[in-house]
Structure formats: C-alpha cells, structure tokens
C-alpha cells in the first residue's frame, strides 16, 4: 500500500490520525478479493455480469446514494483522493499531493498532468472548480455534497493544475470527502447539464470505465476506457482495467439473483439474502462481507410530527425494538445489532448498547407517562386518537421489508400501530425533502463521523426536522477542530444526544454481502464498502 502522502506540514498530523479507522472485512471462501480457482495470473478481457437488486433511476455519481447503483456509476468517475479501507488513510488519485493550512480552512490540491475525460477534454483546476461550484446546487438531489461543501467560501484555479478550496470556517472532514464518489470529478460539459439530464443520460468522467447504455430498472452497461493511465495509488494494476465490459442487471428477487449466480448466468450478485447463504456456500461461490461505516440502518424520525415531538414516544419506540432478533432473523450471517447511531467501523464510534437495549417494559412505561392508554384493540389511544404511525421505505435492499415487518410486530407489542408505506427507490430524496413521512427506513454510508452533521444538523438540510439544540454545537464543533482528541469527544457527545433524545432509532448495522463466482479475481471493497472493479479480472 502507498504510504500517507506528505501533508507539507507536520502540524497536520492530527487530522491524518483522525482519519484512521479499523474495518471489518471477512470472506467465506478463498479470500476477501474474490479470488478462486482457475488461472493464477491476471488476464485482460472478458465481461463481468453483476446482478443488483434495484436501480436508483439515476446514473450520475454525484446524485446517487443507493449502494446498488453506486456499484456501477462509481466506475465512471475518479476522485481527487482515495481512502485505504484497511487503515483509513487518504492517499493520492487525481491529486498527486495537497497542502492544508493550520486551521483547515484552505485545501490546495496539486493535480496529475495528462488526465483526460472520455470526451477527450483535459482535467484542469478549472474543471475541478466547475464541479465544486455546481455540486452544492443539486440541493436535495445531492444531499451528501451539501455537508461535504458546506461553508465553502470559494474554489479557485491557482494555475492549470492547482486548485484551492477555501472555507468560511474550519472543515476537517473535507479531505476524506474528496475520496467519495459524491465528489467524483465530471467533465465541464457534464457539469453544465441539468441534474435530470445527468441522471438519465449519464456523465462524462475520467474513470476506468465509460457508460455505454442505461435502461432504467433493467441494466447499466459500461465499457473499458482505452488509454486510462491515472488510477488510484491503492490499485495494484497500472493503466487500463483488465475487463472489457461490465453489465449490471437489475434483478429484484434475491432468490433469482442467487440462482443466476449458481447457474453461471451472472458472475456476481449484490445483497445476498440469509436464506440463500447455505446454497451459495455449497457451490463455486465466494461470499464477501464488510460492515458499512456511517449511520446504521434505522428509523429516521420526522421530529416535527405532533406525536413524535414528544421525546417519551420516540424513546418508547427506541426501547421497544429487539435489534438482535431482527439482525439474527433477517440479515446475513455476521450482521451486528446497532450499538450506536454510527456503525462500529466508523472513526470515533461510541458504544451505546446500554441505551439501545430492548426493554418492552420501559417502552410501555414511557407511553403511559406520555398519556397513551391501552385501547380495546391493543392500540394505544390519547384524546380519542390512536397511536398510529407509518414507516416509509424503499425496495433498495431485500432485507428492508422483512426487517420492517418485525419492527411492525415489535411496536404492536407495546400498543403502537404501524403501517408500512412502500415507495420507489427514486423517490427517496424527494420524500425526505418534502417531509411527508412519520418514520423513514434507511442508512447513510460514509467512513467519517461527519456523516452525523450531514444527517442531523439543523443548519444543513435537516430532513428529520430536528429542533435547534446543543446537538448543533457538537456537530459543528467536530467539523471545525483539527485536534483529534477534541473531535472524538464532540462526536461522542453527538452520538449520545441523538440516541438518548431518540432523534433517530438505530436498528442494525448494514453489512454488505456479495456473492462472487470463484472465477472472478480482485473484486475489492473500498472504504465505504462499495466496490472497485479496475483490478478485477476473470480467469
């Protein structure tokens, strides 16, 4: 692995330290990179066919938030930096080096020369500026980017290959943000398109693969970028990718995906269901697993709803959920119940398992205190109104519905009537933006604790309609400090405030589990538990 690049100032070491995290990476089979039987020497050529469970309805990396779609679109764009999934270190990619000032308000990136986009245009500082100026304007369509670039003051092209990003206030999380697909660099021509055009037509990137065809809810086809020569410093292969072609087929049924892999119709599948694990282990298949860092799967609460403004009601929901039962019953082997709002693989995670312990008696007591009395049909009532809530959810993972059906049963046990309201994957962002929901099921993956600010700060999108509170102070503070210990304490404070006030109901950590044919080699997870396919080959 490449060492952490020179930060041009030893005083910047504290930020490097806080970007370090441990990760969980295990595999059932012959290895964590999909290696198996067959040729032991990498071979160029061939097509990798990958079955995914859903389609976000968009092929713009800057707008896509669903893992199932990120797998494909990530291959079309490069980022300024990359993040080592084993150490958390940020390393060179399109930027060969960078300078950061003492208070983390100025980030200067020195770009590689000779990088081109698939339309032949060159990567310059002006192109990066165009991207960073445009991304925040996506609004709710690019919700993560709002957090990454919040408080940006200016982006300037210092010279053709040097770009400086200046913030109004310290922004310690920004270096890691530049490694994400959300800030993947697109050509200036793509930047000028409307968000809708980029979603339907795709973008021009500098990545190792190029979008050839997109048929919504059916397939995404990519082809190798000829002449590619500027890959991440983490990649083992230099130059072009091994594979000639990538085909991502949308196959919603987990059992059908598993059967397609067993029969050889596809080479890899996403979201391996618990019910299919045993059958796949018996075949020529490797199961790859990695816990996703970031905000765990759980219930995002619309804190402005009259019923949910009451902290006792929110806390009752928190106590009524048996996380271990849900993890063990529905999710793949090895999935952990949530022990905080952050997954344990996230830097500065705090174990709050005591606060998240299943306690139906406590939930019942809290609802009594809030004035909700048991009704004749088992549903609690207050002032003639039943305690009825709807959970909005989207079919971007096969575990969503069965997990929520268990949540529904568990909440019914304490007198809360829950209906499950299914929407289309493409409606997720607009549902959050519009605020027409009681509870919404989801997670957000990012290998940096600043994901809490993106998700819960009232000074940003505030999708969950939280009231302004001391939580905002903690979230802003952790983003501003370059002192690793101080940042860790502020992140700890934020997790406790979110969990103990039940602003969000954590349920399970998302564990990505892929099924990969043993003829596929070098298929690896990145730091966000998505996949990198430049080094992947078939043989």
ZAFI-280282 format. One record per atom (N, C-alpha, C): x, y, z; residue in three letters. Coordinates in steps of 0.2 Angstrom, whole numbers, plus 5000, padded with zeros to 4 digits. Layout:
BEGIN
XYZala ...
! end
This chain:
BEGIN
500449945000unk 500050005000unk 500450065000unk 500250124997unk 500650184997unk 500550215003unk 501150245006unk 501150275012unk 500750345012unk 500550365018unk 500150435018unk 500550485015unk 500250525010unk 500650575007unk 500850635011unk 501450665009unk 501650725013unk 501150775014unk 500950795020unk 500450845021unk 500750915020unk 501450915019unk 501850985018unk 501851025025unk 501650985030unk 501751025037unk 501550975042unk 502050965047unk 501950915052unk 501450935057unk 501250995057unk 500651015061unk 500050985059unk 500050955053unk 499350925050unk 499350855052unk 499750825056unk 499750755058unk 499150745062unk 498850785066unk 498250765070unk 497650745065unk 497550785060unk 497050765055unk 497150695052unk 497750685050unk 497950615047unk 497750565052unk 497850575059unk 497650525064unk 496950515064unk 496550565064unk 495850555065unk 495450525059unk 495850525053unk 495550485048unk 495750415048unk 496050385053unk 496150315053unk 495650275057unk 495450225054unk 494950185057unk 495050115056unk 494750065060unk 494849995059unk 494249975055unk 494249925051unk 493649895047unk 493649825048unk 493049805047unk 492849735047unk 492849705040unk 493249655039unk 493249635032unk 493349555033unk 492849515031unk 492949445031unk 492649415025unk 492849355023unk 492549325017unk 492449245019unk 491949225016unk 491849145016unk 492149125010unk 492649085010unk 492849055003unk 493649065003unk 493849084997unk 494549084997unk 494949154997unk 494549204999unk 494849265001unk 494449325000unk 494649385003unk 494249445003unk 494249484996unk 494549464991unk 494549494985unk 494349454979unk 493949404981unk 493549364976unk 494049314972unk 494649304975unk 495049254971unk 494849184972unk 494949144967unk 494649074967unk 495049034963unk 494748984960unk 495148934956unk 495248964949unk 495648924945unk 495748954938unk 496448984938unk 496549024933unk 497149054931unk 497449094937unk 498049084939unk 498349124944unk 498649184942unk 498649194935unk 498949264933unk 498449304930unk 498449364932unk 497949414929unk 497849414921unk 497249414919unk 497149414912unk 496749474910unk 496849504904unk 496449554902unk 495849524897unk 495349564897unk 494749544893unk 494249524897unk 493649504893unk 493049474896unk 492549524899unk 491949504900unk 491449544903unk 491249514910unk 491149564915unk 490949544921unk 490149564921unk 489749514923unk 489049524923unk 488849524931unk 488549574933unk 488449584940unk 487649604941unk 487349554945unk 486649564946unk 486549604953unk 486149664952unk 486049704958unk 485249704959unk 485049724965unk 484349714967unk 483949774965unk 484249834964unk 483749894962unk 484149944958unk 483749994956unk 484050044952unk 483850114955unk 484250154956unk 484050224959unk 483750274954unk 483750244948unk 483450294942unk 483850344940unk 484550344941unk 485050394940unk 485750364939unk 486050394934unk 486750374933unk 487250424934unk 487150474938unk 487550524940unk 487850514947unk 488550494947unk 488850484954unk 488750534959unk 488650594957unk 488650654962unk 487950654965unk 487450614962unk 486750624964unk 486550554967unk 486850504966unk 486650434968unk 486850414975unk 486450394979unk 486550374986unk 486450304988unk 486150264983unk 485950194984unk 486550154982unk 486850104987unk 487350064986unk 487350024979unk 486750004978unk 486649954972unk 486749994965unk 486650064965unk 486850104959unk 487550124960unk 487750134966unk 488450164966unk 488950114964unk 488850044964unk 489249994962unk 489450014955unk 489050024951unk 489150044943unk 489450114942unk 489050164944unk 489250234942unk 489950254945unk 490150224951unk 490750234954unk 491350224949unk 491250174944unk 491750154940unk 491950204934unk 491450254934unk 491550304928unk 491850374930unk 491950384936unk 492250444939unk 492850434943unk 493350474943unk 493950474948unk 493850524953unk 494150524959unk 494150574964unk 494850604965unk 494850664968unk 495450694969unk 495950644974unk 495650614978unk 495950564983unk 495650504984unk 495950454987unk 495650394988unk 495750374996unk 495350334999unk 495450315006unk 495650245007unk 496150225010unk 496350155011unk 495850125016unk 495450065013unk 494950035018unk 495250005024unk 495849985024unk 496149955029unk 496449995035unk 496650055033unk 496950105038unk 496650165038unk 496150185034unk 495850245034unk 496250305031unk 496850295029unk 497250345027unk 497050375020unk 497050445019unk 496850475012unk 497550475008unk 497450455002unk 498050444998unk 497950474991unk 498450484987unk 498350514980unk 497950474975unk 497550514971unk 497250494965unk 497350544959unk 496850584958unk 496950634953unk 497350694956unk 497350704962unk 497850744965unk 498450704968unk 499050734965unk 499650694967unk 499850714974unk 499650774976unk 499850794983unk 499350854985unk 499450874991unk 498950934994unk 499350964999unk 499151035000unk 499351075006unk 498651095010unk 498751095016unk 498151115021unk 498451165026unk 498051215027unk 498351265032unk 498151245039unk 498451285044unk 498451255051unk 497751255053unk 497251295051unk 496551285054unk 496051255049unk 496351215044unk 495851185040unk 495351225036unk 495551285034unk 495051325030unk 495351325023unk 495951305021unk 496151305015unk 496451245013unk 496251215007unk 496451145005unk 496751164997unk 497351154996unk 497651164990unk 497851094987unk 497551074981unk 497751014978unk 498151024971unk 498650984971unk 499050984965unk 498950924961unk 498650944955unk 498350884950unk 498850854946unk 498750794945unk 499150754940unk 499050784933unk 499650784929unk 499550804922unk 499350744918unk 499150764912unk 498950714907unk 498350674908unk 497950694913unk 497250664914unk 496750684909unk 496350644906unk 495850664901unk 495150634903unk 494650664901unk 493950634901unk 493850594895unk 493350554895unk 493150514890unk 492950554883unk 492850614884unk 492650654878unk 493250694875unk 493850674878unk 494550704876unk 494750764879unk 494250794883unk 494450854887unk 494950844892unk 495350894894unk 495850884899unk 495650904906unk 495850864911unk 495750884918unk 496150944920unk 495850994922unk 496251054924unk 495951084931unk 496251124934unk 496051154940unk 495351194939unk 495251224933unk 494651254931unk 494051204931unk 494151144929unk 493651084929unk 493451074936unk 493951064940unk 493851044947unk 493451104951unk 493651164949unk 493251224952unk 492551224949unk 492451204943unk 491751204940unk 491351144944unk 491651094945unk 491251034949unk 491051064956unk 491551094960unk 491451104967unk 490951164967unk 490951204962unk 490451264962unk 489751234960unk 489751184956unk 489051164954unk 488751114959unk 489151064962unk 488851014966unk 488351034972unk 488551094975unk 488051114981unk 487351134978unk 487351154972unk 486751174969unk 486251124967unk 486451064968unk 486051004967unk 485551004972unk 485651034978unk 485151034984unk 485050964986unk 484350944987unk 484150884990unk 484450824985unk 484550834979unk 484750784974unk 485450764976unk 485850804979unk 486550794981unk 486650804988unk 486250774992unk 486150795000unk 486850785003unk 487250735001unk 487850725005unk 488350785003unk 488350804997unk 488850854995unk 488650924999unk 488050935001unk 487950995005unk 488350995011unk 488450935014unk 488850935020unk 489550935018unk 489750905013unk 490450905011unk 490750975010unk 490351015006unk 490551085004unk 490151135008unk 489851125013unk 489551175017unk 490051225020unk 489851285020unk 490351345022unk 490951355017unk 490851325011unk 491351345006unk 491351415004unk 491951455004unk 491951525003unk 492151534995unk 492551494993unk 492751504986unk 493151444984unk 493151424977unk 493651374974unk 493951414969unk 494651414969unk 495051454964unk 495551414960unk 495551424953unk 496051394949unk 496751434950unk 497151414954unk 497851454955unk 498251454949unk 498251394946unk 498651384939unk 498351324936unk 498451304930unk 498151254927unk 498051184930unk 498551174935unk 498551114938unk 498551114946unk 498351174948unk 498251184956unk 497651224957unk 497251184962unk 496551214964unk 496551224971unk 496251284973unk 496251294981unk 495551304983unk 495351264988unk 494651264991unk 494651304997unk 494351354998unk 494351395004unk 493651395008unk 493651385014unk 493051385018unk 493051445023unk 492451455024unk 492251515029unk 492451495036unk 492451435038unk 492651415044unk 493051345044unk 493351325049unk 493751255048unk 493351205046unk 493551155042unk 493151105039unk 493651045039unk 493751005044unk 494250955045unk 494050895041unk 493350885039unk 493150825036unk 493250825028unk 493450885026unk 493450895018unk 493950845015unk 494550835018unk 494950795014unk 494750725013unk 494350695018unk 494050625017unk 493550635012unk 493150685012unk 492550695007unk 492850695000unk 493450714998unk 493650714992unk 493850644989unk 493850594993unk 493950524991unk 493250494989unk 492650524990unk 492050494989unk 491850504982unk 491350454980unk 491050454973unk 490650524973unk 490350544978unk 489950604978unk 490350664975unk 490950674977unk 491350724974unk 491850694968unk 491650644965unk 491950624959unk 491950674954unk 492450684950unk 492550744945unk 492250724938unk 491850764936unk 491550764930unk 491750814925unk 491750804918unk 491950854913unk 491550914914unk 491850974912unk 491451034912unk 490851034908unk 490850994902unk 490250984898unk 489650954902unk 489850904906unk 489350874911unk 489050914916unk 489550954919unk 489351004924unk 488851044922unk 488851064916unk 488351114913unk 487651084912unk 487551024912unk 486950984911unk 486450994917unk 485850994916unk 485350994922unk 485450924926unk 485250924932unk 485350864936unk 484950814933unk 484350824930unk 483950774927unk 484250744920unk 484650784917unk 484950764911unk 485550714913unk 485850734918unk 486450694920unk 486150624923unk 485650624926unk 485350564929unk 485150514923unk 484850544918unk 484550504913unk 485050484907unk 485550534906unk 486050524900unk 486750504903unk 486850514909unk 487450494912unk 487950554911unk 488550544914unk 489050604914unk 489650574910unk 490050624908unk 490750614906unk 491250614911unk 491550564913unk 492050554918unk 492750544915unk 493250534920unk 493950514918unk 494050444921unk 493550414923unk 493650344926unk 493850294921unk 494050234924unk 494250174920unk 493750144916unk 493050164917unk 492550134913unk 492150194910unk 491750184905unk 491350234902unk 490650204901unk 490150244902unk 489450224902unk 489250214894unk 489050154892unk 488850144886unk 488050144885unk 487750114890unk 486950114889unk 486650104896unk 486150144897unk 485750144903unk 485050134901unk 484750074904unk 484050064903unk 483750054910unk 483350114912unk 483150114919unk 482750054921unk 482950034927unk 482649974930unk 482749904927unk 483249914922unk 483449844918unk 484249834919unk 484549884916unk 485349874916unk 485749934915unk 486349924917unk 486849984915unk 487449944912unk 487649964907unk 488249934903unk 488849984903unk 489449964905unk 490050004904unk 490549974900unk 490950014897unk 491549984893unk 492150014896unk 492749974895unk 493349994897unk 493650054894unk 493850104897unk 494150164895unk 494850154892unk 494950154885unk 495550144882unk 496050204884unk 496650184885unk 497150234887unk 497150264894unk 496750234898unk 496650254905unk 497350244909unk 497650294912unk 498350284915unk 498450324921unk 497850344925unk 497950384931unk 497550354937unk 497550294938unk 497150264943unk 497450284950unk 497050264955unk 497150274962unk 497850244964unk 498150274969unk 498850244971unk 498750184975unk 498050164977unk 497950104980unk 497850044976unk 497750054969unk 497650004964unk 498349964963unk 498249904962unk 498849864960unk 499049864953unk 498549874948unk 498649874941unk 498749944939unk 499249954935unk 499350024932unk 499050024925unk 498850084923unk 498550084916unk 497850064916unk 497650034910unk 496950014909unk 496649964914unk 496049954914unk 495749904918unk 495849834914unk 495749784918unk 495849714915unk 495149704910unk 494549714913unk 493949694910unk 493849734904unk 493549714899unk 493249744893unk 492649784894unk 492249744898unk 491549764899unk 491249744905unk 490749794908unk 490349774914unk 489649784913unk 489249734915unk 488549734914unk 488249724921unk 487849774923unk 487449774929unk 486749764927unk 486449704929unk 485749684928unk 485349694934unk 484749734934unk 484349744939unk 483849684940unk 484049644946unk 483649584947unk 483349584954unk 482749614955unk 482549624962unk 482449564967unk 482349504964unk 482249454969unk 482949414971unk 483049414977unk 483649384980unk 483749314978unk 483249274978unk 483249204976unk 483449194969unk 483149244964unk 483349244957unk 484049264956unk 484349314960unk 485049334959unk 485449274961unk 485349234967unk 485749184969unk 485749124964unk 485149114961unk 485049054956unk 485449074950unk 485449134948unk 485849164942unk 486549154943unk 486849164949unk 487549154951unk 487749084951unk 487349044954unk 487448974954unk 487448934947unk 487048964943unk 487048934936unk 487548964931unk 487849014933unk 488349044929unk 488149094924unk 487449114925unk 487149174921unk 487449234923unk 487649244929unk 488049304931unk 488649284935unk 489049334936unk 489749324939unk 489749344946unk 489349394948unk 489249424955unk 488549444956unk 488449444963unk 487749474964unk 487849514971unk 487349564971unk 487349604977unk 486849574982unk 486849604988unk 486349594994unk 486149524994unk 486649474996unk 486549404997unk 486049395003unk 485549365002unk 485049355007unk 485249305012unk 485049305018unk 485249255023unk 484949185021unk 484349185017unk 484049125015unk 484449085010unk 484949125006unk 485249095001unk 486049085002unk 486249095008unk 486949085010unk 487149015010unk 486748975013unk 486948905013unk 487048875006unk 486548885001unk 486648864995unk 487248884991unk 487348954992unk 487948984988unk 488648954991unk 488648944998unk 489248915000unk 489448844998unk 488948814996unk 489048744993unk 489248744986unk 489248804982unk 489448804975unk 490148834975unk 490248854968unk 490948884967unk 490848964968unk 490648984974unk 490549054975unk 490849074982unk 491149134981unk 491449164987unk 490949214990unk 490849214996unk 490449265000unk 490849325003unk 490849385000unk 491249435003unk 490849485007unk 491049495013unk 490749535018unk 491149595021unk 490749655022unk 491149705025unk 490549755028unk 490649775034unk 490249815038unk 490349885035unk 489749915034unk 489749985031unk 489850035037unk 490350085036unk 490350135041unk 489850185040unk 489750235045unk 489250285044unk 488650275048unk 488050305046unk 487450305050unk 487150235049unk 486950195054unk 486750125053unk 486050135050unk 485750075048unk 485050065046unk 484650075052unk 484150115051unk 483650135057unk 483150175054unk 482750205059unk 482150245058unk 482350315059unk 482350355053unk 482350425053unk 481750455055unk 481750495061unk 481050515063unk 480950585061unk 480350605059unk 480150665057unk 479950705064unk 480450735067unk 480350765074unk 479850825074unk 479550845068unk 479050895068unk 478350865069unk 478250805068unk 477650775068unk 477350785076unk 476750805077unk 476450815083unk 476650755088unk 476450695086unk 476550635090unk 477250625092unk 477750645087unk 478450625088unk 478850685091unk 478550735092unk 478850795095unk 478950775103unk 478550725105unk 478650705112unk 479250655113unk 479750675117unk 480350635117unk 480150565120unk 479650565125unk 479450495128unk 479250445123unk 478850475118unk 478550425112unk 479150405108unk 479650455106unk 480250425102unk 480650375106unk 480750395113unk 481150345117unk 480850285118unk 480150285118unk 479750215119unk 479850175112unk 479850205106unk 480050175100unk 480750145101unk 481250185103unk 481950155104unk 481950095108unk 481550095114unk 481650045118unk 481249975116unk 480749985112unk 480349935110unk 480549885105unk 481149905102unk 481449865096unk 481949825099unk 481849755097unk 482349705098unk 482849695093unk 483349735093unk 483849735087unk 484149675086unk 484349635091unk 484649565090unk 484249525086unk 483549525088unk 483149475084unk 483049495077unk 483049555075unk 483049575068unk 483649565065unk 484249575068unk 484949555065unk 484949485063unk 484749445068unk 484849375068unk 484349335063unk 483749365063unk 483249335059unk 483249355052unk 483449415050unk 483349445043unk 483949455040unk 484549475043unk 485149495040unk 485649445039unk 486149455034unk 486649405033unk 487049385039unk 487349325039unk 487749305045unk 488249355046unk 488349375053unk 488849425055unk 488649495056unk 487949505054unk 487649575055unk 487649585062unk 487849645064unk 487849665071unk 487249715072unk 486849705078unk 486349755080unk 486649815081unk 486349875080unk 486649935081unk 486749945088unk 487349975090unk 487549995096unk 487650075097unk 487550105092unk 487550175092unk 487250205085unk 487150265084unk 486950285078unk 487450285072unk 488050275074unk 488650255070unk 488750185070unk 488950155064unk 489250085064unk 489950085068unk 490050025070unk 490750025074unk 491350035070unk 491250025063unk 491850035059unk 491950115057unk 491550155060unk 491650225059unk 492150255064unk 492650305062unk 493050335066unk 492650375072unk 492950365078unk 492650395084unk 491950375086unk 491750315084unk 491150275086unk 491150265094unk 490550275097unk 490450265104unk 489950205105unk 490150165109unk 489750105111unk 489150125116unk 488550135113unk 487950155117unk 487450095117unk 487750035118unk 487249975118unk 486849975124unk 487050005129unk 486550005135unk 485950045134unk 486050105131unk 485550145129unk 485050115124unk 485350075120unk 484950045114unk 484649975116unk 484749955123unk 484449885125unk 483749885124unk 483549825122unk 482749805121unk 482449805128unk 481949845129unk 481649845135unk 480849865134unk 480449815133unk 479749825132unk 479449855138unk 479649835144unk 479349865150unk 479449945150unk 480049965148unk 480250035148unk 479850075143unk 479750045137unk 479350075132unk 478650085134unk 478350035137unk 477650035140unk 477550095145unk 478050095150unk 478050145155unk 478150215152unk 478550225147unk 478650295144unk 477950315140unk 477650265137unk 477050285134unk 476450295139unk 476450265144unk 475950285150unk 476150355152unk 476750365153unk 476950435155unk 476750485150unk 476750475144unk 476550525139unk 475850525138unk 475450485142unk 474750495141unk 474350445136unk 474750405133unk 474450355129unk 474250295132unk 473550275132unk 473250225136unk 473150165132unk 473150105134unk 472950045130unk 472250045128unk 472150035122unk 471450035119unk 471249965119unk 470549955117unk 470249885117unk 470549845112unk 470749875106unk 471049835101unk 471849825101unk 472149845107unk 472849835108unk 473249905106unk 472949945102unk 473250005100unk 473150065105unk 473650095107unk 473550145112unk 473150205109unk 472850245114unk 472450305112unk 472550355117unk 472550415114unk 472550485118unk 472150535115unk 471750565119unk 471250615117unk 470850595111unk 470650525111unk 470250495106unk 470550485099unk 471250485099unk 471650475093unk 472150415094unk 472150365090unk 472550315090unk 473250325089unk 473750285092unk 474450295091unk 474650255085unk 474550295079unk 474650255073unk 475250295069unk 475750265066unk 476250295063unk 476350255056unk 476650285051unk 476850255045unk 477650255044unk 477850195042unk 478650195040unk 478650195033unk 478950245030unk 479150255023unk 479750215022unk 479750175016unk 480350135015unk 480350125007unk 480950095005unk 481050094998unk 481450024996unk 481249994991unk 481549924990unk 482249924987unk 482749954990unk 483449954988unk 483849904991unk 483549864995unk 483849804998unk 483349755000unk 483449694999unk 482949635000unk 482849625008unk 483249655012unk 483149645019unk 482649695022unk 482449755018unk 482049805021unk 481349785023unk 481049745019unk 480349735020unk 480249685026unk 480649625026unk 480649585032unk 480849615038unk 481349655038unk 481549695044unk 481049735047unk 480749775042unk 480149815045unk 479549785047unk 479449725044unk 478849685047unk 478949665054unk 479649645056unk 479749635063unk 479749695067unk 479949755065unk 479849815068unk 479149825070unk 478749815064unk 478049825065unk 477749785071unk 477949715071unk 477649675076unk 477949695083unk 478549715083unk 478849735090unk 478449795093unk 478349845088unk 478049905091unk 477249895092unk 476949845089unk 476249825090unk 476249795097unk 476749765099unk 476849735106unk 476749785112unk 476949845110unk 476849905116unk 476349945114unk 475849935109unk 475249975108unk 475350025102unk 475850015098unk 475950065093unk 475750035086unk 475250065083unk 475050035076unk 475450065071unk 475850025067unk 476250045062unk 476050015055unk 476050065050unk 475850045043unk 476550055039unk 476650005034unk 477250015030unk 477050045023unk 477450095022unk 477250135016unk 477850125011unk 477750085006unk 478250075001unk 478250134995unk 478850154994unk 478950204988unk 479450174983unk 479550214978unk 480050194973unk 480750224975unk 481250184974unk 481950204976unk 482150274974unk 481850294968unk 482050354965unk 481650414969unk 481250394973unk 480850444977unk 481150464984unk 481650424986unk 481950434992unk 482150504994unk 482550534990unk 482750604991unk 482150654992unk 481650644987unk 481150694987unk 480650684993unk 480650624995unk 480250605001unk 480550645007unk 481150635008unk 481550675014unk 481450745013unk 481550775007unk 481550845006unk 480850875007unk 480250835005unk 479650855006unk 479350855013unk 479650805017unk 479450805024unk 478750765025unk 478550735020unk 477850695021unk 477950625023unk 478250615029unk 478350555032unk 478350555040unk 478150505043unk 478250495050unk 478950475052unk 479050415049unk 479750375050unk 479950355043unk 480650355042unk 480850335036unk 481450285037unk 481450225034unk 481950175035unk 482550185030unk 483150195033unk 483750195028unk 484350205032unk 484950215029unk 485550225032unk 485950265027unk 486550295030unk 487050335025unk 487750305027unk 488050285021unk 488750265022unk 489250315021unk 489750325026unk 490250365025unk 490850345030unk 491450345028unk 491950325033unk 492250385036unk 491850435039unk 492050485043unk 491450505047unk 491550525053unk 490950535058unk 490550605056unk 490850645052unk 490450705050unk 489850685046unk 489750625045unk 489050605042unk 488550625047unk 488650625053unk 488150645058unk 487950715057unk 488450765055unk 488250835053unk 487850835047unk 488050795042unk 487650795036unk 486950775037unk 486850725042unk 486150695043unk 485750735048unk 486050765053unk 485650785059unk 485750865060unk 486150895057unk 486250965059unk 485651005056unk 485351055061unk 484851095058unk 485051155054unk 485751155053unk 486051215049unk 486151185042unk 486051125041unk 486051095034unk 485351085031unk 485251025028unk 484651005025unk 484050995030unk 484250965036unk 483850955042unk 483250915039unk 483350865036unk 482750825033unk 482350795039unk 482650785045unk 482250755050unk 481950805055unk 481950865053unk 481550925056unk 481750925064unk 482350915065unk 482550925072unk 482550995075unk 482451005081unk 482451075084unk 483151095085unk 483251155084unk 483951185086unk 484151165093unk 484751145094unk 484951125101unk 485651115102unk 485951095107unk 486651085109unk 486951035104unk 486550995101unk 486750945096unk 487150985090unk 486851045088unk 487151085083unk 487851105084unk 487951125091unk 488551145093unk 489051095092unk 488851035095unk 489350975094unk 489550955087unk 489050955083unk 489150935076unk 489550985072unk 489451055073unk 489851105070unk 490551105073unk 490651095079unk 491251095083unk 491751035080unk 491450975079unk 491850925077unk 492150935070unk 491750965066unk 491950985059unk 492451035059unk 492551075064unk 492951135064unk 493651125067unk 493651075072unk 494351065075unk 494751015071unk 495451035072unk 495950985069unk 496250945075unk 496050955081unk 496350915087unk 495950855087unk 496250795086unk 495950735086unk 495550715092unk 495850725098unk 495550715104unk 494950755105unk 494950815104unk 494350855104unk 493850835100unk 494050825093unk 493550805089unk 493150735091unk 493550685093unk 493250625096unk 492750635102unk 492950685106unk 492450705112unk 491850735109unk 491850775104unk 491250805101unk 490850755097unk 491150715094unk 490750655090unk 490450615095unk 490750595101unk 490450555106unk 489850595109unk 489950665110unk 489350705113unk 488750695108unk 488950705102unk 488350705097unk 488050635096unk 488350585097unk 488050515097unk 487550505103unk 487850525109unk 487450525115unk 486750565114unk 486850625112unk 486250675111unk 485750645106unk 485950615101unk 485550585096unk 485150525098unk 485550485102unk 485250415104unk 484850435110unk 485050475115unk 484650475121unk 484050525120unk 484050565115unk 483450605114unk 483050575109unk 483250515106unk 482950475101unk 482750515095unk 483150555093unk 483050595087unk 483050545081unk 483350485082unk 483450435077unk 483350365080unk 483150315077unk 483050255080unk 483550205077unk 484150195079unk 484650145076unk 484350075077unk 484450035072unk 484249965072unk 484749915071unk 485049915065unk 485649865063unk 486149895059unk 486749875060unk 487249895056unk 487149865049unk 487249905043unk 487249875037unk 487849835035unk 487849775034unk 488449735031unk 488349715024unk 488749745020unk 488749725013unk 488949655012unk 488549615009unk 488749545007unk 488649535000unk 489149514997unk 489149504989unk 489249424988unk 489049404983unk 489149334981unk 489549344974unk 490149304974unk 490549314968unk 490849244966unk 490749234959unk 491049174956unk 491749164958unk 492049104959unk 492749094960unk 493149104954unk 492849114949unk 493249134943unk 493449214942unk 493149244947unk 493249324947unk 493749334952unk 494249374951unk 494849394955unk 494849464956unk 495149484962unk 495249554963unk 494649604963unk 494049574965unk 493549624966unk 493549644974unk 493649704975unk 493849734982unk 493349784984unk 493249784991unk 492849844994unk 493249904994unk 492949964994unk 493350024995unk 493150045002unk 493350105005unk 493250115012unk 492550125014unk 492150135009unk 491450145010unk 491050085009unk 491350025009unk 491049955007unk 490649955001unk 490849994996unk 490649994989unk 491249954985unk 491149944979unk 491649904975unk 492149944970unk 492749924969unk 493149944965unk 493349894960unk 493249904953unk 493249854948unk 493849864943unk 494249914944unk 494849924940unk 495349864940unk 495449834946unk 495949774947unk 495549714946unk 494949704944unk 494549644944unk 494749614937unk 494749544937unk 494849504931unk 494549434932unk 494449404926unk 494149344926unk 494549294923unk 494649234926unk 495049184923unk 495049124927unk 
! end
